[in-house]
Amino acid sequence: MSATDEPNARAAAIAAHGSLRAAIDAEATPATATASLAELVVLGLLEQDVRTYIGVLGHGSTTVGEVLRIYEAAGVVRFAAVRHETEAAHAASALRIATGERAAVVTSIGPGSLHAFAGSLTSALNGVGVWHIYGDATTEAEGPNMQDLPGSVQSGWLRLTSMMGGSYSLHTPHAVTHALQQGAAVVDHPYRAGPFFLLLPLNTQPEMVPDFNLGRLPGGGGTRLGAAEPARISAAARLLSRAVRTVVKVGGGARALGPLLDRFLQAVDGVAVLSPNSVGALGPDNPRNMMVGGSKGSISGNFAMEHADTLVVLGARAVCQSDCSRTGYPNVREVVNINADPAAATHYANTTALVGDLERTLEGLCDEVDRLPGGADRSVSWLADCASARAEWDRYLKARTDPVLLKDSRWDQPVLSQAAALRIIEDWATRHGAFRWFDAGDVQATAFQVSRDDSPDASFTDGGASYMGFGASALLATALSSDAPYSLSVVGDGSFLMNPQALVDGVVHGARGAVVVLDNRRMGAISGLQQAQYGEAYGTYDDAVVDYVELASSIAGVEAASGAGGAEKLVAALDRVFEHGGVGLVHVPVYYGDDPQGSIEAFGRWNVGNWVEETQALRHRMSL
């Protein structure tokens, strides 16, 4: 058998037996092989159940591309060629979020790598494990490589990518095993996964590694920690037993706690405040759910944060908007913080930090609290006070999401408010079992304010990076896995134009979902922020007029519809693209203006603009 035949034979054997190890055990392929570095990378990622590759091939990835061609022809992997590397990074993140399936982003060197690298911010800040495979500069130092980073800095790509996550340059092909081990520890981290950058120099990709023991290729999967130290759990239980007004901040790491979260709230007689990434962790009808809190929070969520005397943090990072730039708890004197990350667990002063697995620690804490006699005088009726604030919030939302039409000067016609449109979309998605993606701006912020999700699996908001273009790109997750549900990517007009090519790639690869463009002809979140701070919007809108329905209709295979004209028209447009079954787009003009009915207010503080002096002064007066 010639060397060129060996990859084909290995791929066929793996396809026939389901995995490399099964093929070796069946003696369908040798346990030792002479193979290129590029093939060993693909084989190693197969051992970690990476079978989906997304990206843009170039001169920096031709060898990897050839290996993928062989293995895809055998039915072992799939490569989805897309039209932008940032789109590829977002699609890989969305696939992992929606289905748990691992994917690898493949690019060339230079601009392509930088595009994908920028997109990796979403996975890094939301804790999503994704492999990134980039071409790297050659190792023989023959001179500058085309599209390399400027200057003569050694290992420039390694230095750059290591700022975002784990990174390894395969300067030495035999180090492939170690590189794959390092990567698995990052992309499969059980608590704070992220992107891992595997850099393949152009000249080492095709280098043949003789007599490589394939059994050395490592598998994936992370290992959970145990519960926090028993003594610290006991101390936290005693603290909570004497607390009067306990608020529990539910972070993204606690979004899947289920009944355990409710049990804990009952045990400490506390109320929950959600972060954008934990919407749905507790049902909206739960009397202890005060909904979202923070800079763009809610009446009830921010009431609970403002008046609590004790804070419990569950799996949260204390992002500025989530805790009002560290001013969200002005009356809290003691904190219990449960987190697998010691730095996050000790963020606040006066903290009893419980470092360990969140679920296991919380179970132990519930047991300990249940054993203690109730020591607190809760005659203040904390739950009743919070319930009043929640009722006020519900009344407010009902009025602001009423599907009335408002006259908009830029549209020169009556249109829905963004909040009303989002409520209609949420109700439609609930009836049809459709998943919703949100990326950035006023659409994202209003969506988590009005959300009534009763499951964390109903939607996902990029609360880490708020990356414009992520939502449209996430549509591709439905094309990459049959397990991904039909989805709606609900985005603003600006976000859609960041990655509109996702519609084309969605058709090419068989996506099942629609982009819903809520169009206020501006960057509404920033215009609103500018007006709140300085009284004028500047540089955040223009007079461009885009016919999004016509734009999308120009792509064969896309069903596009207008949702203008009110609730019934929007529902009819959603029904139309859903019945199409493939890729759709619904355009919805929405209101922007001074009418209070047209927007949802902000209820918290934020350390930006002309609010900085007051916010920072408050922070330094607080004991946290």
C-alpha positions in Angstrom: 0.0 0.0 0.0 1.4 3.4 -0.9 1.7 6.3 1.5 -1.1 8.1 -0.3 -3.4 5.2 0.1 -3.0 4.9 3.8 -5.2 7.9 4.9 -8.0 6.5 2.7 -7.7 3.1 4.2 -7.6 4.4 7.8 -10.6 6.6 7.1 -12.6 3.7 5.6 -11.7 1.5 8.6 -12.8 4.2 11.1 -16.1 4.7 9.1 -16.7 0.9 9.2 -16.1 0.5 12.9 -17.3 3.8 14.3 -14.0 5.0 15.9 -10.3 4.8 15.6 -9.9 2.6 18.7 -12.6 0.2 17.5 -10.9 0.0 14.1 -7.5 -0.8 15.8 -9.2 -3.4 18.1 -10.7 -5.1 15.1 -7.3 -5.0 13.4 -8.8 -3.1 10.5 -6.1 -0.6 10.8 -2.6 -0.8 12.4 -2.0 0.6 15.8 1.1 2.3 14.6 1.2 4.5 11.6 3.4 6.8 9.6 1.1 9.8 9.0 1.3 13.5 8.4 0.9 15.9 11.3 -2.3 17.2 9.8 -3.8 13.7 9.8 -2.7 13.0 13.3 -4.5 16.2 14.4 -7.7 15.0 12.7 -7.3 11.5 14.2 -6.7 13.0 17.6 -9.8 15.2 17.4 -11.8 12.2 16.4 -10.7 10.5 19.6 -12.3 13.6 21.3 -15.5 13.2 19.2 -14.8 16.2 17.0 -16.4 15.4 13.7 -17.6 18.8 12.6 -15.2 21.4 11.0 -16.3 24.9 10.0 -14.2 27.5 8.3 -12.5 29.0 5.3 -9.6 27.2 3.7 -6.5 29.0 2.3 -2.9 28.6 1.5 -2.2 28.2 5.3 -4.5 25.1 5.6 -4.2 23.1 2.3 -2.8 20.0 4.0 -5.5 20.1 6.7 -8.1 20.6 3.9 -6.8 17.5 2.0 -7.0 15.3 5.1 -10.5 16.6 5.8 -11.5 15.9 2.2 -10.4 12.2 2.5 -12.1 11.7 5.9 -15.3 13.4 4.7 -15.4 11.2 1.6 -15.4 8.2 4.0 -18.2 9.7 6.0 -16.1 10.2 9.2 -16.1 14.0 9.4 -18.0 16.9 7.9 -16.5 20.2 6.8 -18.8 23.2 6.3 -17.2 25.8 4.1 -18.6 29.2 5.0 -18.0 32.7 3.8 -16.4 34.4 6.8 -14.2 33.1 9.6 -16.0 35.1 12.3 -19.2 33.4 11.2 -17.4 30.0 11.6 -16.4 30.8 15.1 -19.9 31.8 16.1 -21.5 28.8 14.4 -19.1 26.4 16.3 -20.0 28.1 19.6 -23.7 27.9 18.8 -23.4 24.2 18.0 -21.8 23.5 21.3 -24.4 25.6 23.2 -27.4 24.1 21.4 -26.4 20.4 21.3 -23.2 19.9 23.3 -21.4 18.8 20.2 -17.8 19.7 19.7 -16.6 21.5 16.6 -13.3 22.8 15.2 -12.9 26.1 13.3 -10.4 25.9 10.5 -8.7 28.9 8.9 -5.7 29.9 6.9 -3.1 32.3 8.3 -3.4 36.1 8.6 -6.7 37.9 8.1 -8.7 34.7 8.3 -7.2 33.7 11.6 -7.7 37.2 13.0 -11.4 37.1 12.0 -11.9 33.7 13.7 -9.8 34.9 16.7 -12.2 37.9 17.1 -15.2 35.6 17.0 -13.7 33.4 19.7 -14.5 36.2 22.2 -18.0 34.8 22.4 -16.9 31.3 23.4 -14.2 32.7 25.8 -16.6 35.0 27.7 -19.5 32.6 27.7 -17.5 29.5 28.7 -18.0 27.5 25.5 -15.4 25.0 24.4 -14.4 25.3 20.7 -11.3 24.1 18.9 -9.6 26.7 16.6 -7.1 25.4 14.0 -5.1 28.1 12.3 -2.2 28.1 9.9 1.0 29.4 11.5 4.3 30.7 10.2 6.8 28.2 8.9 9.5 27.0 11.3 12.5 27.1 8.9 12.9 30.9 9.1 13.2 31.4 5.3 11.9 34.9 5.6 8.5 36.6 6.2 5.5 34.5 5.5 2.7 36.0 3.4 -0.1 37.2 5.6 1.9 36.5 8.8 1.8 39.0 11.7 4.1 42.0 11.1 7.6 42.2 12.4 10.1 39.5 13.5 8.5 38.5 16.8 9.0 34.8 17.4 5.8 32.8 17.9 3.6 35.8 17.3 0.4 33.8 16.7 1.1 31.8 19.9 1.5 35.0 21.9 -1.6 36.6 20.4 -4.0 33.6 20.8 -2.8 32.8 24.3 -4.4 36.0 25.4 -7.9 34.6 24.6 -7.5 31.0 25.8 -5.2 28.0 25.7 -2.8 27.9 22.7 -0.2 25.5 21.3 2.0 25.8 18.2 3.0 22.4 16.7 6.5 23.5 15.9 7.5 19.8 16.7 5.1 17.3 15.2 5.8 14.6 17.8 4.3 17.0 20.4 0.8 16.5 18.9 -0.3 14.3 21.8 0.6 16.9 24.4 -1.1 19.6 22.3 -4.3 17.6 22.1 -4.2 16.9 25.9 -3.8 20.6 26.6 -6.7 21.4 24.3 -9.0 18.9 25.8 -8.5 20.4 29.2 -9.7 23.7 27.9 -12.6 22.9 25.5 -14.0 20.2 27.9 -13.4 22.1 31.1 -16.4 21.2 33.3 -16.9 24.8 34.7 -15.2 27.4 32.5 -14.5 26.0 29.1 -13.2 28.2 26.3 -11.5 28.3 22.9 -8.3 26.4 22.3 -6.0 27.5 19.5 -4.0 24.8 17.8 -1.5 26.4 15.5 -0.1 24.4 12.6 3.0 25.8 10.9 2.6 25.7 7.1 5.7 23.4 6.7 5.0 21.0 9.6 1.4 20.2 8.5 2.5 17.8 5.8 5.6 16.5 7.7 5.3 12.7 8.1 5.7 11.4 11.7 7.1 7.9 11.5 5.9 4.9 13.5 3.4 6.9 15.6 1.6 5.0 18.2 -2.1 5.9 17.6 -3.0 4.6 21.1 -1.3 7.7 22.5 -3.9 10.0 21.1 -5.9 11.4 24.2 -9.6 11.4 24.6 -11.7 14.3 25.8 -14.0 15.0 28.7 -13.6 17.0 31.9 -13.7 15.9 35.5 -16.0 17.5 38.1 -14.8 18.7 41.4 -16.2 17.6 44.7 -18.2 19.8 47.1 -16.5 22.6 49.0 -14.9 22.0 52.3 -17.5 20.8 54.9 -16.3 23.3 57.5 -16.9 26.2 55.1 -20.3 24.8 54.2 -21.2 24.7 57.9 -20.0 28.3 58.4 -22.1 29.4 55.4 -25.2 27.6 56.7 -24.9 29.4 60.1 -24.5 32.7 58.3 -27.6 32.1 56.2 -29.7 30.9 59.1 -29.5 34.3 60.7 -29.9 36.3 57.6 -33.1 38.4 57.3 -33.2 39.5 53.6 -31.3 37.1 51.4 -30.9 37.6 47.7 -29.5 34.8 45.5 -27.8 35.9 42.3 -28.1 33.1 39.8 -25.3 33.2 37.3 -24.8 31.4 34.0 -23.1 28.5 35.9 -26.3 27.9 37.8 -28.7 28.0 34.9 -29.3 24.2 34.9 -29.8 23.6 38.7 -33.5 22.8 38.3 -35.4 21.9 41.5 -32.3 22.2 43.6 -32.4 26.0 43.1 -36.0 26.2 44.4 -35.1 23.9 47.3 -32.2 26.3 48.3 -34.4 29.4 48.0 -36.9 27.7 50.3 -34.3 26.7 52.8 -32.8 30.2 53.2 -36.1 32.0 52.7 -34.5 34.0 49.9 -35.4 35.4 46.5 -33.6 34.8 43.2 -32.3 37.5 40.8 -31.3 36.2 37.4 -28.5 37.3 35.2 -29.0 37.6 31.4 -27.4 34.1 30.9 -29.6 32.4 33.5 -33.0 33.5 32.3 -35.2 30.4 32.5 -33.3 28.8 35.4 -36.4 29.4 37.5 -40.0 29.5 36.2 -41.5 33.0 35.8 -44.4 32.0 38.0 -42.2 31.0 40.9 -43.0 33.5 43.7 -39.3 33.7 44.6 -38.2 34.6 41.1 -37.6 38.4 41.0 -36.4 38.1 37.3 -33.3 39.9 36.0 -31.4 42.4 37.9 -28.5 44.8 37.0 -27.9 47.9 35.0 -30.6 46.9 32.5 -32.6 44.9 35.1 -36.1 45.0 36.4 -38.2 46.7 39.1 -38.3 43.5 41.2 -34.8 42.3 40.5 -33.2 45.6 41.3 -35.5 46.0 44.4 -34.2 42.7 45.8 -30.6 43.7 45.1 -30.9 47.1 46.6 -32.6 46.0 49.9 -31.0 42.6 50.7 -28.7 42.3 53.7 -27.1 39.0 52.6 -26.0 37.9 49.1 -25.6 34.4 47.8 -23.8 34.1 44.5 -24.3 30.9 42.5 -21.9 30.4 39.5 -21.7 34.0 38.5 -18.7 36.3 37.5 -20.1 39.6 38.7 -20.1 41.2 35.2 -20.4 45.0 35.4 -24.0 45.1 34.0 -25.1 42.2 36.1 -24.1 43.8 39.5 -24.4 47.5 38.5 -20.6 47.9 38.4 -20.2 46.5 41.9 -22.8 48.8 43.3 -25.8 46.5 43.0 -26.0 45.5 46.7 -25.6 48.6 48.8 -27.0 47.1 52.0 -25.3 43.7 51.9 -22.8 43.1 54.6 -22.1 39.4 54.1 -21.7 37.2 51.1 -21.7 33.5 50.4 -20.2 32.7 47.0 -20.2 29.3 45.5 -18.0 28.9 42.4 -15.5 26.4 41.0 -13.2 29.3 40.2 -11.4 30.7 43.3 -11.0 34.1 41.8 -14.8 34.4 41.1 -15.6 33.0 44.5 -13.6 35.6 46.3 -14.7 38.6 44.2 -16.5 40.5 46.9 -15.2 41.5 50.3 -16.7 39.9 53.5 -17.2 36.6 51.6 -17.5 33.0 52.8 -16.1 31.4 49.6 -17.3 27.9 48.8 -14.9 26.7 46.1 -16.1 23.4 44.5 -18.7 21.9 42.3 -21.8 24.1 42.5 -24.4 21.4 42.5 -22.7 19.2 45.0 -21.8 22.1 47.3 -25.4 23.5 47.1 -26.8 20.0 48.0 -24.6 20.0 51.1 -25.5 23.5 52.0 -29.2 22.8 51.8 -28.8 19.8 54.1 -26.8 21.8 56.6 -29.3 24.7 56.6 -32.2 22.3 57.1 -30.5 20.9 60.2 -30.1 24.3 61.8 -32.9 26.0 63.8 -34.1 29.2 62.1 -32.2 31.9 63.9 -33.3 34.9 62.0 -36.2 37.3 62.9 -37.9 37.5 59.5 -40.8 39.5 60.7 -39.9 42.1 58.1 -41.5 39.7 55.6 -38.8 39.9 53.0 -40.7 37.7 50.6 -43.9 39.8 50.8 -42.0 43.0 50.1 -40.3 41.4 47.1 -43.6 40.0 45.9 -45.0 43.6 45.8 -42.1 44.7 43.7 -42.6 41.7 41.4 -46.3 42.5 41.0 -45.4 46.1 40.1 -42.9 44.8 37.5 -45.5 42.4 36.0 -48.0 45.3 35.6 -45.3 47.5 34.0 -44.3 44.8 31.6 -47.9 44.1 30.6 -48.3 47.7 29.7 -45.0 47.9 27.8 -45.5 44.7 25.8 -49.1 45.5 24.8 -49.1 45.1 21.0 -50.3 48.7 20.2 -48.9 50.4 17.2 -46.9 53.6 17.7 -46.3 56.3 15.1 -42.6 56.4 14.3 -41.2 59.4 12.4 -38.4 57.5 10.6 -40.8 54.8 9.4 -43.6 57.3 8.8 -46.1 54.6 9.8 -47.4 53.0 13.0 -45.1 50.1 14.2 -44.7 47.8 17.1 -42.4 48.6 20.0 -39.4 46.3 20.3 -40.7 44.9 23.6 -44.1 44.1 22.1 -42.5 42.4 19.1 -40.2 40.3 21.4 -43.2 39.2 23.5 -45.0 38.1 20.3 -41.9 36.2 19.1 -41.4 34.5 22.4 -45.0 33.3 22.5 -44.7 32.0 19.0 -41.4 30.3 19.7 -42.9 28.6 22.8 -45.8 27.2 20.8 -43.6 25.9 18.1 -40.7 24.7 20.2 -38.2 27.0 18.5 -35.0 28.0 20.2 -34.1 31.8 20.2 -30.6 33.3 19.8 -29.8 36.9 20.9 -26.5 38.6 20.4 -26.2 42.3 21.3 -27.8 45.7 21.7 -31.3 46.8 22.5 -32.8 43.6 21.2 -30.7 41.5 23.6 -31.3 43.7 26.6 -35.0 44.1 26.0 -35.4 40.3 25.4 -34.0 39.3 28.7 -36.1 41.9 30.5 -39.4 40.7 29.0 -38.5 37.0 28.9 -40.9 34.6 30.5 -38.8 31.5 29.7 -39.5 28.6 32.0 -36.4 26.6 30.9 -32.8 27.6 30.3 -32.9 25.7 27.1 -35.5 28.0 25.5 -33.0 30.7 24.5 -29.4 31.9 24.7 -28.2 35.4 25.0 -24.5 36.3 24.4 -24.2 38.0 27.7 -20.4 37.7 27.7 -19.3 39.3 24.5 -22.6 40.8 23.1 -21.0 40.2 19.7 -23.0 41.8 16.9 -23.3 39.1 14.2 -23.3 36.1 16.6 -27.1 35.7 16.3 -27.3 35.4 12.6 -24.3 33.1 12.5 -25.9 30.8 15.2 -28.5 29.9 12.6 -25.9 27.5 11.1 -26.0 25.3 14.2 -29.3 23.8 12.8 -27.4 22.8 9.7 -24.6 21.1 11.5 -26.6 18.8 13.8 -30.0 17.1 13.5 -30.2 17.5 17.3 -30.4 21.3 17.0 -34.0 22.5 17.3 -35.6 24.9 14.8 -34.3 28.3 15.8 -35.0 32.0 15.5 -32.0 34.3 15.5 -33.6 37.5 16.8 -31.3 40.4 16.0 -31.2 44.1 15.3 -30.7 45.6 11.8 -27.0 46.4 12.6 -26.3 42.9 14.0 -27.8 41.3 10.9 -25.6 43.3 8.6 -22.5 42.1 10.4 -22.9 38.6 9.1 -25.7 38.5 6.5 -23.8 35.8 4.6 -25.1 33.3 7.1 -28.3 33.2 5.1 -26.3 32.0 2.1 -24.3 29.4 4.1 -27.5 28.4 5.8 -29.1 27.5 2.4 -25.9 25.7 1.3 -25.7 23.5 4.4 -29.4 23.0 5.1 -30.2 25.2 8.1 -33.7 25.1 9.6 -34.5 28.5 11.1 -35.1 32.1 10.5 -33.4 35.4 11.2 -35.9 37.9 12.7 -34.6 41.4 12.1 -36.0 44.0 14.5 -35.2 47.2 12.6 -35.2 50.6 14.3 -32.8 52.0 11.8 -30.2 52.8 14.5 -28.1 51.3 17.3 -30.9 51.7 19.7 -29.1 50.7 22.9 -26.3 53.2 22.3 -28.6 56.0 21.1 -30.7 55.5 24.2 -27.6 55.5 26.4 -26.3 58.7 24.8 -29.7 60.5 25.3 -29.9 59.4 28.9 -26.4 60.7 29.7 -25.9 63.7 27.4 -29.4 64.4 26.0 -28.4 63.8 22.3 -27.8 60.7 20.1 -24.7 61.0 18.0 -23.1 58.7 15.3 -25.5 55.9 16.1 -28.0 56.3 13.2 -28.1 57.3 9.6 -30.5 57.6 6.7 -29.7 54.3 5.0 -32.8 52.5 3.8 -32.5 48.7 3.3 -35.2 46.5 2.0 -34.3 43.4 4.0 -37.1 41.3 2.5 -35.9 42.0 -1.0 -32.2 41.4 0.1 -33.0 38.0 1.6 -35.3 37.1 -1.3 -32.5 37.5 -3.8 -30.9 34.4 -2.3 -32.4 31.3 -3.8 -33.8 29.1 -1.0 -34.5 31.8 1.5 -38.2 32.5 2.4 -38.5 36.2 3.4 -41.5 37.9 4.8 -42.5 41.3 6.3 -43.8 41.3 9.8 -44.9 45.0 9.6 -48.4 46.0 10.5 -49.0 44.6 14.0 -49.2 41.4 15.9 -51.3 39.4 13.4 -49.0 40.3 10.6 -45.9 39.3 12.6 -47.4 36.0 13.5 -48.4 35.3 9.9 -44.8 36.1 8.8 -43.3 33.7 11.3 -45.8 31.0 10.3 -44.8 31.5 6.7 -41.1 31.0 7.2 -41.7 28.1 9.5 -43.8 26.3 7.0 -41.0 26.8 4.5 -38.9 24.6 6.7 -35.5 25.9 5.5 -33.9 29.3 5.9 -36.1 32.3 6.4 -36.0 36.0 7.3 -38.7 38.1 8.9 -38.3 41.9 8.9 -40.0 43.8 11.6 -39.9 47.6 11.7 -39.9 48.7 15.4 -40.3 51.9 17.2 -37.6 54.3 18.5 -38.6 57.6 20.0 -39.7 59.5 23.1 -43.0 57.7 23.7 -42.6 55.8 27.1 -44.6 53.0 25.6 -41.9 52.4 23.1 -39.1 51.1 25.4 -38.2 49.3 28.6 -36.4 51.5 31.1 -33.0 50.8 32.7 -33.3 50.3 36.5 -29.7 50.1 37.7 -26.3 51.9 37.7 -23.4 51.5 35.3 -19.9 52.8 35.5 -19.9 54.5 32.0 -20.1 58.1 30.7 -21.2 60.9 33.0 -22.4 58.3 35.5 -18.9 57.3 36.4 -18.2 59.8 39.3 -21.4 59.0 41.2 -21.2 55.2 40.6 -17.6 54.9 41.7 -18.2 57.1 44.7 -21.0 54.7 45.8 -18.8 51.7 45.2 -16.1 53.0 47.5 -18.6 53.7 50.2 -19.9 50.2 50.2 -18.4 47.3 52.2 -18.3 44.9 49.3 
